[in-house]
Amino acid sequence: MTTIDTSCNVASLAVYSPSNQNPWNRQKVNHLYRRLGFGASPEMVTNALNQNPSDLIDSLIDEAVNLNPTPAPVWGYWIREDFEATPENPFEYRRDWKNQMIEDLTKNNLRDRLTLFWSNHFVTESQAYGSPAYMFQYYNLLQLHAIGNFKDFTTDVGLTGAMLIYLNGYENTKNKPNENYGRELYELFTLGVDNGYTQNDIVETSRALTGWNKRERFWSPITFNPNKFDNENKTIFGKTGNWGYNDVINILFDERPDQIAEFICGKLYRYFVSPSPNEDIINQIAQTFKDNDFEISPVLRQLFKSEHFFDKKSQGVLIKSPSDVQIAFFKDLNLELPADFEFTNKIRGGCQELGQELLSPIDVAGWQGDKDWIDSSTLTTRWDRLSWYLWRSWRHNEEQFRAVATNIMGGNSNNVELVSRSIMNNFLAKELTNATEYSQALEIFKDQVPDNYFEDGTWDLNWSLVPKQVYRLLQFIITIPEFQLK
């Protein structure tokens, strides 16, 4: 399986306007929702088709901006003694909150897609800091800033308990400076590798970041201790003064705005549009980022509304992540599972098995994504897990598989080839160029029904075997290479 090189996508950032030649259709709606969220239920698709795409995108972004963070659990600000006084061990609380993250991803659209994105940018690893409370507080901050101001985000995330422990800020004192966070602040979080900073900038920055070492109890808030702060002058990006934490952020954004904007917008482009960057488009949205004082939402409005985003060369070019391949498939299907199935727990376990343990990327650089998501082992595991989910749904309620077909067709149909192809296309990012898989799908879909029933009009979507036909077709779809793309 290969993705398409989209460097030839020369469509502009002009607002996409539907036309007869370039219609607003189910394929584009699915493209939008699979990129900005985790798929769309049949009702969401129908509603979207009746809206202007630009207005829909505004509504999705407005929803993300206005959505409150997930309420804190009872234990959201506990210290270690509080956890030790309960019968559950801390791992169970961490597991529960990762399940909560899955639930948020299934319920919401852009805000929680961005929350996942930023968890792989401002990386921490939950096992490194241990505290479930620190995990919640970090996750809460990701949601709060996911579509807010990037400078504020950068300021706040460095002072979370999760980050101060993970990247050794807690150990960074005037007598024993630690360069870990200072280095990653530039290399991974704002500027990019070897882009606009020197080793001396890192050393001096680390001195300015000292002092965040005060903690009364294990897993309690970490605050500033002036006795551990390096109270001497530091020179950062050519600016000299007795700089502290907030000074570092101000100097960084004042002196390196171009590098920050290009780095972050390039990362957003590769995540939401294509792994093959169009530098001209990135430069344009980077200018928007700077013009709006590093507010994230204007960049996303410009990008997502554009002809460039909706261009065919931007469709089917990203490999689905473990969360994509599981959550979006079932959101698109809108299938019910048994009450005792524990869907969020199963999806979280599937993500972990497939290499995407939520809130614990593989290292500080995060999951690299795209082609790294799939190898010979994880591909067959994807098939097995989705096949199992489909089987459990089938055992729970066979008739719901008929509803999958009627929802996609918008009602009844007796055109078996059109039904088979339409179901296929609904779960693919774009139509197949090779007719072989359509032919295979049709044969699987028609199997067990006499051929003359399709010819004389006996068969339609009310036929008794249709649920089994749809079930078998879906089992085929999940195995074809193109299904792994979005």
VMD Tcl script that draws the C-alpha trace (Angstrom):
set ca {
  {0.00 0.00 0.00}
  {1.33 3.42 -0.92}
  {0.06 6.92 -0.34}
  {-0.09 9.47 -3.12}
  {2.56 12.15 -3.43}
  {0.47 15.30 -3.12}
  {3.24 17.79 -3.78}
  {1.44 18.35 -7.10}
  {-1.63 19.68 -5.26}
  {-1.54 23.23 -6.53}
  {-5.06 24.20 -5.48}
  {-5.18 27.52 -3.66}
  {-6.44 28.71 -0.30}
  {-9.42 30.32 -1.99}
  {-12.65 29.27 -0.30}
  {-14.10 26.09 -1.81}
  {-17.37 26.81 -3.57}
  {-19.38 23.78 -4.75}
  {-20.14 23.50 -8.46}
  {-21.42 20.90 -10.91}
  {-17.83 20.03 -11.72}
  {-16.76 19.99 -8.06}
  {-19.86 19.11 -6.03}
  {-20.41 19.07 -2.28}
  {-21.16 15.38 -1.82}
  {-20.95 12.47 0.62}
  {-17.31 11.86 -0.24}
  {-16.29 15.41 0.69}
  {-18.39 15.32 3.86}
  {-16.66 12.14 4.96}
  {-13.28 13.67 4.08}
  {-14.07 16.66 6.26}
  {-15.29 14.70 9.26}
  {-12.54 12.07 9.13}
  {-9.90 14.80 9.15}
  {-11.49 17.28 11.57}
  {-13.01 14.65 13.82}
  {-13.41 10.88 13.91}
  {-16.00 10.20 11.26}
  {-19.66 11.11 10.98}
  {-22.86 9.26 11.77}
  {-25.43 8.95 8.95}
  {-27.44 11.77 10.52}
  {-24.36 14.03 10.58}
  {-23.68 13.30 6.90}
  {-27.27 14.12 5.93}
  {-27.22 17.36 7.88}
  {-23.86 18.34 6.36}
  {-25.09 17.78 2.80}
  {-27.83 20.32 3.45}
  {-25.36 23.00 4.57}
  {-22.93 25.27 2.83}
  {-19.46 23.75 3.47}
  {-17.98 27.05 4.60}
  {-20.80 27.56 7.11}
  {-20.40 23.98 8.34}
  {-16.70 24.47 8.95}
  {-17.37 27.70 10.83}
  {-19.86 25.85 13.01}
  {-17.38 23.04 13.73}
  {-14.66 25.52 14.67}
  {-17.07 27.61 16.76}
  {-18.17 24.44 18.56}
  {-14.54 23.61 19.32}
  {-13.81 27.13 20.56}
  {-16.83 27.19 22.88}
  {-16.69 23.62 24.18}
  {-15.83 23.38 27.87}
  {-13.13 20.93 28.99}
  {-14.30 17.57 30.30}
  {-15.28 18.00 33.99}
  {-12.67 16.96 36.53}
  {-13.02 13.53 38.12}
  {-13.23 13.33 41.91}
  {-9.54 12.50 41.98}
  {-8.46 15.24 39.56}
  {-6.41 17.12 42.17}
  {-5.57 14.36 44.63}
  {-2.08 13.86 46.00}
  {-0.51 10.42 46.31}
  {-1.78 9.82 49.85}
  {-5.34 10.30 48.60}
  {-4.87 7.62 45.96}
  {-3.20 5.28 48.41}
  {-6.25 5.56 50.69}
  {-8.51 4.07 47.99}
  {-8.84 0.39 47.08}
  {-7.82 0.97 43.46}
  {-4.19 1.46 42.48}
  {-3.15 4.54 40.47}
  {-2.89 2.58 37.22}
  {-6.65 2.00 37.29}
  {-7.32 5.73 37.53}
  {-4.95 6.39 34.63}
  {-6.68 3.69 32.61}
  {-10.08 5.20 33.40}
  {-8.99 8.63 32.16}
  {-7.60 7.18 28.94}
  {-11.01 5.57 28.47}
  {-12.51 9.01 29.07}
  {-10.32 10.38 26.30}
  {-11.69 7.73 23.93}
  {-15.21 8.72 24.94}
  {-14.42 12.38 24.20}
  {-13.00 11.46 20.80}
  {-16.18 9.58 19.89}
  {-18.50 12.36 21.08}
  {-16.80 15.53 19.86}
  {-15.27 16.71 16.65}
  {-12.48 19.21 16.11}
  {-11.68 20.12 19.74}
  {-10.84 16.55 20.66}
  {-9.11 15.81 17.37}
  {-6.85 18.74 18.25}
  {-6.49 17.50 21.82}
  {-5.05 14.27 20.43}
  {-2.84 16.23 18.03}
  {-1.40 18.42 20.78}
  {-0.84 15.41 23.08}
  {1.57 14.23 20.38}
  {3.20 17.67 20.14}
  {3.62 18.78 23.76}
  {4.47 15.20 24.62}
  {4.48 13.65 28.06}
  {4.40 9.92 28.87}
  {2.00 8.97 31.64}
  {4.20 6.21 33.08}
  {7.05 8.72 33.52}
  {5.22 10.93 36.02}
  {2.85 8.37 37.53}
  {0.22 10.67 38.97}
  {-3.32 10.25 37.58}
  {-4.04 13.77 38.84}
  {-1.14 15.17 36.81}
  {-2.53 13.27 33.81}
  {-5.97 14.82 34.20}
  {-4.53 18.33 34.70}
  {-2.37 17.96 31.57}
  {-5.31 16.64 29.53}
  {-7.50 19.44 30.84}
  {-4.94 21.97 29.63}
  {-4.75 20.33 26.19}
  {-8.51 20.69 25.83}
  {-8.52 24.24 27.17}
  {-5.89 25.49 24.72}
  {-6.49 23.10 21.80}
  {-7.93 25.83 19.58}
  {-6.85 28.89 21.54}
  {-3.68 30.97 21.57}
  {-0.48 29.04 20.91}
  {1.72 31.38 22.93}
  {-0.53 30.99 25.98}
  {-0.56 27.24 25.38}
  {3.24 27.11 25.31}
  {3.42 29.18 28.49}
  {1.02 27.03 30.48}
  {1.99 23.55 29.37}
  {5.57 23.89 30.61}
  {4.31 24.41 34.16}
  {2.07 21.36 34.37}
  {3.12 18.71 36.85}
  {3.24 16.16 34.03}
  {5.69 18.23 31.96}
  {7.84 19.42 34.88}
  {8.42 15.82 35.90}
  {8.65 14.30 32.41}
  {11.24 16.73 31.01}
  {13.06 17.30 34.28}
  {12.02 20.88 34.95}
  {11.46 19.81 38.53}
  {15.17 18.93 38.72}
  {16.35 22.18 37.10}
  {18.00 24.33 39.79}
  {20.60 27.08 39.86}
  {23.22 24.72 41.30}
  {22.34 21.80 39.03}
  {20.81 23.07 35.79}
  {19.01 20.59 33.54}
  {18.77 21.43 29.83}
  {16.11 18.89 28.90}
  {13.03 21.11 28.78}
  {14.92 24.10 27.32}
  {16.12 21.93 24.46}
  {12.74 20.40 23.69}
  {11.01 23.78 24.00}
  {12.93 24.87 20.91}
  {13.62 21.63 19.07}
  {10.21 19.95 19.33}
  {7.66 22.44 20.64}
  {8.22 25.75 18.82}
  {11.08 26.06 16.33}
  {12.07 22.65 14.98}
  {15.41 20.88 14.95}
  {18.43 23.22 14.54}
  {16.19 26.08 13.50}
  {16.96 29.52 14.93}
  {18.72 28.63 18.20}
  {22.18 27.65 19.41}
  {23.48 25.38 22.15}
  {24.25 28.50 24.17}
  {20.62 29.62 23.81}
  {19.59 26.27 25.32}
  {22.05 26.63 28.20}
  {20.95 30.17 28.99}
  {17.28 29.28 28.62}
  {17.66 26.40 31.04}
  {19.09 28.82 33.61}
  {16.06 31.09 33.12}
  {13.71 28.15 33.65}
  {15.12 27.22 37.07}
  {13.13 27.47 40.27}
  {10.03 25.40 39.49}
  {10.92 22.87 42.16}
  {8.61 23.41 45.13}
  {6.24 20.55 45.96}
  {4.75 20.06 49.43}
  {3.69 16.43 48.94}
  {4.09 13.73 46.30}
  {1.85 14.54 43.30}
  {0.84 17.92 44.75}
  {1.13 21.09 42.60}
  {4.66 22.14 41.66}
  {5.28 25.84 42.29}
  {8.10 28.37 42.07}
  {10.91 28.35 44.65}
  {12.98 31.55 44.40}
  {15.79 29.93 46.37}
  {16.38 27.48 43.49}
  {16.24 30.16 40.77}
  {19.39 31.33 38.96}
  {19.21 35.04 39.79}
  {21.91 36.19 37.35}
  {21.81 37.66 33.85}
  {21.24 35.33 30.90}
  {21.57 35.98 27.17}
  {18.88 34.39 24.99}
  {18.64 35.13 21.26}
  {20.94 38.09 21.83}
  {18.81 39.59 24.61}
  {20.49 39.96 28.01}
  {18.75 40.28 31.37}
  {17.85 38.44 34.54}
  {15.29 36.42 32.64}
  {12.78 34.02 34.19}
  {10.18 31.59 32.85}
  {7.75 34.11 31.31}
  {10.63 36.12 29.86}
  {11.79 33.04 27.95}
  {8.38 32.67 26.29}
  {8.13 36.39 25.49}
  {11.62 36.53 24.00}
  {11.01 33.37 22.00}
  {7.81 34.67 20.39}
  {9.18 38.19 19.90}
  {12.48 37.12 18.33}
  {11.51 33.96 16.39}
  {7.90 34.47 15.15}
  {8.65 33.35 11.59}
  {10.26 30.08 12.65}
  {7.46 29.31 15.13}
  {4.70 30.02 12.63}
  {6.28 27.99 9.85}
  {7.08 25.05 12.14}
  {3.63 24.81 13.73}
  {1.73 25.44 10.50}
  {3.85 22.85 8.72}
  {2.96 20.34 11.40}
  {-0.74 21.19 11.18}
  {-0.60 20.85 7.40}
  {1.06 17.43 7.51}
  {-1.44 16.20 10.09}
  {-4.65 17.54 8.57}
  {-3.87 17.71 4.83}
  {-0.96 15.67 3.55}
  {2.42 14.22 4.56}
  {3.86 15.88 1.44}
  {3.94 19.57 2.29}
  {3.10 22.38 -0.07}
  {5.48 25.06 1.18}
  {3.62 27.92 -0.47}
  {0.39 27.00 1.34}
  {2.26 26.57 4.62}
  {3.86 30.01 4.24}
  {0.45 31.58 3.66}
  {-1.18 30.04 6.71}
  {1.95 30.85 8.74}
  {1.42 34.51 7.84}
  {-2.18 34.21 9.02}
  {-0.89 32.71 12.28}
  {1.44 35.66 12.87}
  {-1.13 38.25 11.77}
  {-3.51 36.88 14.41}
  {-1.00 36.84 17.28}
  {-0.68 33.04 17.19}
  {-4.40 32.31 17.50}
  {-5.03 28.83 16.14}
  {-8.61 29.13 14.90}
  {-8.00 31.66 12.05}
  {-5.40 29.29 10.58}
  {-7.81 26.39 10.69}
  {-10.67 28.39 9.17}
  {-8.47 29.44 6.27}
  {-7.08 25.95 5.68}
  {-10.22 23.85 6.12}
  {-12.44 26.07 3.98}
  {-10.00 26.06 1.11}
  {-10.00 24.49 -2.33}
  {-6.63 23.08 -1.34}
  {-8.08 21.09 1.57}
  {-10.93 19.69 -0.54}
  {-8.80 18.96 -3.60}
  {-8.81 15.30 -4.68}
  {-5.05 15.22 -4.28}
  {-5.58 15.81 -0.54}
  {-7.95 12.85 -0.21}
  {-6.79 9.35 0.65}
  {-3.19 10.41 1.30}
  {-2.93 9.84 5.06}
  {-2.75 6.43 6.74}
  {-5.31 6.09 9.49}
  {-4.00 6.01 13.04}
  {-5.16 3.24 15.39}
  {-7.74 5.61 16.86}
  {-8.91 6.64 13.37}
  {-9.31 3.13 12.05}
  {-11.41 2.04 15.01}
  {-13.43 5.08 16.10}
  {-14.25 6.54 12.68}
  {-15.34 3.19 11.26}
  {-17.91 2.68 13.98}
  {-19.04 6.28 14.00}
  {-19.63 6.01 10.24}
  {-21.52 2.73 10.71}
  {-23.53 3.87 13.74}
  {-23.78 0.25 14.92}
  {-24.92 -0.76 18.38}
  {-22.89 -3.17 20.47}
  {-23.95 -5.16 23.54}
  {-24.17 -3.11 26.73}
  {-21.48 -5.26 28.36}
  {-19.03 -4.78 25.48}
  {-17.23 -1.80 27.15}
  {-16.57 -0.10 23.83}
  {-14.25 2.66 25.09}
  {-12.14 0.17 27.01}
  {-11.85 -2.06 23.93}
  {-10.91 0.86 21.66}
  {-8.28 2.07 24.15}
  {-6.84 -1.44 24.30}
  {-6.85 -1.61 20.52}
  {-4.98 1.69 20.28}
  {-2.37 0.40 22.69}
  {-2.04 -2.91 20.83}
  {-1.64 -1.08 17.53}
  {1.03 1.33 18.81}
  {-0.91 4.40 19.94}
  {-1.26 4.27 23.70}
  {-3.15 7.46 24.45}
  {-1.34 10.06 26.59}
  {1.85 8.00 26.26}
  {3.50 8.52 22.86}
  {6.54 6.38 22.15}
  {9.06 9.11 23.08}
  {9.38 12.86 23.44}
  {9.28 13.30 19.64}
  {5.88 11.59 19.56}
  {4.38 9.13 17.13}
  {5.65 9.89 13.64}
  {2.41 8.56 12.21}
  {1.40 7.85 8.63}
  {3.54 4.96 7.27}
  {4.85 4.20 10.77}
  {1.36 3.11 11.77}
  {1.40 -0.01 9.62}
  {3.60 -3.05 9.25}
  {2.83 -6.70 8.50}
  {1.87 -7.32 12.12}
  {-0.27 -4.26 12.85}
  {-2.10 -4.54 9.52}
  {-3.44 -8.01 10.29}
  {-4.21 -6.92 13.86}
  {-6.31 -4.08 12.45}
  {-8.28 -6.57 10.36}
  {-8.77 -8.89 13.31}
  {-10.00 -6.21 15.69}
  {-12.45 -4.63 13.25}
  {-13.69 -8.05 12.20}
  {-14.32 -8.89 15.84}
  {-16.20 -5.62 16.43}
  {-18.37 -6.32 13.38}
  {-19.07 -9.87 14.56}
  {-20.13 -8.66 18.01}
  {-22.41 -6.07 16.39}
  {-23.86 -8.79 14.15}
  {-24.54 -11.07 17.08}
  {-26.18 -8.20 18.96}
  {-28.53 -7.08 16.18}
  {-28.38 -8.37 12.61}
  {-31.02 -6.01 11.31}
  {-28.91 -2.91 11.96}
  {-26.70 -3.93 9.03}
  {-29.65 -3.34 6.69}
  {-29.84 0.20 8.09}
  {-26.21 0.77 7.06}
  {-27.18 0.18 3.43}
  {-30.43 2.17 3.47}
  {-28.72 5.12 5.15}
  {-26.00 5.19 2.52}
  {-28.50 4.82 -0.34}
  {-30.99 7.27 1.16}
  {-33.73 4.64 1.02}
  {-34.51 1.44 -0.84}
  {-32.80 0.29 -4.05}
  {-32.84 -2.78 -6.27}
  {-29.66 -1.89 -8.17}
  {-27.27 -4.37 -6.61}
  {-24.16 -3.04 -8.36}
  {-24.92 0.54 -7.30}
  {-25.58 -0.53 -3.71}
  {-22.37 -2.55 -3.49}
  {-20.27 0.25 -5.00}
  {-21.93 2.93 -2.86}
  {-21.24 1.02 0.35}
  {-17.64 0.54 -0.73}
  {-17.17 4.21 -1.58}
  {-18.67 5.34 1.72}
  {-15.80 3.75 3.64}
  {-13.02 4.77 1.24}
  {-11.40 8.18 0.98}
  {-11.88 8.24 -2.79}
  {-13.20 6.01 -5.52}
  {-10.94 3.15 -6.59}
  {-9.08 3.48 -9.87}
  {-8.87 -0.31 -10.27}
  {-12.22 -2.01 -10.89}
  {-11.02 -5.40 -9.61}
  {-11.90 -4.72 -5.97}
  {-15.34 -3.42 -6.95}
  {-15.89 -6.67 -8.84}
  {-14.72 -8.75 -5.89}
  {-16.98 -6.78 -3.57}
  {-19.96 -7.27 -5.87}
  {-19.43 -11.02 -5.99}
  {-19.24 -11.19 -2.19}
  {-22.33 -9.01 -1.86}
  {-24.37 -11.09 -4.34}
  {-23.30 -14.45 -2.95}
  {-26.10 -16.67 -1.62}
  {-28.77 -14.80 -3.57}
  {-29.88 -16.34 -6.93}
  {-28.71 -14.23 -9.88}
  {-32.16 -14.06 -11.44}
  {-33.46 -12.24 -8.32}
  {-31.22 -9.31 -9.22}
  {-32.38 -9.41 -12.83}
  {-36.15 -9.67 -12.35}
  {-36.45 -7.08 -9.55}
  {-37.15 -9.58 -6.78}
  {-34.14 -8.40 -4.77}
  {-33.98 -5.01 -3.08}
  {-32.81 -3.71 0.29}
  {-35.86 -5.20 1.97}
  {-34.74 -8.71 0.98}
  {-34.28 -11.04 3.95}
  {-30.59 -11.72 3.31}
  {-29.53 -8.07 2.99}
  {-28.20 -7.76 6.58}
  {-25.93 -10.76 5.98}
  {-24.87 -9.35 2.60}
  {-23.88 -6.03 4.16}
  {-22.05 -7.78 7.01}
  {-20.01 -9.87 4.56}
  {-19.24 -6.84 2.40}
  {-17.99 -4.86 5.40}
  {-15.77 -7.78 6.38}
  {-14.24 -7.53 2.90}
  {-13.89 -3.74 2.90}
  {-11.74 -3.67 6.05}
  {-9.15 -5.90 4.35}
  {-8.48 -3.84 1.23}
  {-5.44 -1.55 1.30}
  {-7.38 1.60 0.41}
  {-9.52 1.27 3.52}
  {-6.44 2.16 5.60}
  {-6.30 5.63 4.03}
  {-8.21 8.78 4.88}
}
mol new
graphics top color blue
foreach p $ca { graphics top sphere $p radius 0.5 }
foreach p [lrange $ca 0 end-1] q [lrange $ca 1 end] { graphics top cylinder $p $q radius 0.2 }
display resetview
